[in-house]
Amino acid sequence: MLTTSQFYITESIQPKHNKIHGSEIIKQFNLSPDDYIVFASGAMVAHGLMDKNEDIDMYIKPDKFKLLVKNGKLKKFTKYDGQVTYYADPTETVDCSDKIFMGNKSEKWWFNHTDIIDGIRVLSIEGLKYFYRELYKKLGQEKHKKRLDMLEKL
């Protein structure tokens, strides 16, 4: 018979997929999974590597991105003291770009390093490793280093 503590240990090592906070907004964009990629903590949550995400960072192919801006589903914002301009849904839950700023990989490379989980295209584990390696080089934030360390152990 399992004790409560044994149950939690067993449960924590089994792979699971968590629901991405804000995934309903992605679905409201009415995009095909071939039109976008969810990066960062949203992808980590989808893979079950984090319990929750505060926002979603997302690449959208340029033609679809322009249409979402035109239709008012995306609005312009800035962050990192004005260093980064980005677009997001009006609630600022889903941060979107029509460019991929990490590293020197092609759009095709990024799409080849994705998984579709619950109908949402997210970076694969290998894609996340590369992403966090480049993000840590660029911004030097400790939270990115911790995520990279976690991914490197997989």
Helices and strands as residue ranges (DSSP letters): H 4-13, H 23-28, G 33-35, E 36-39, H 40-46, E 56-60, H 62-70, E 75-79, E 84-88, E 94-97, H 107-112, E 114-117, E 120-123, H 125-139, H 142-152
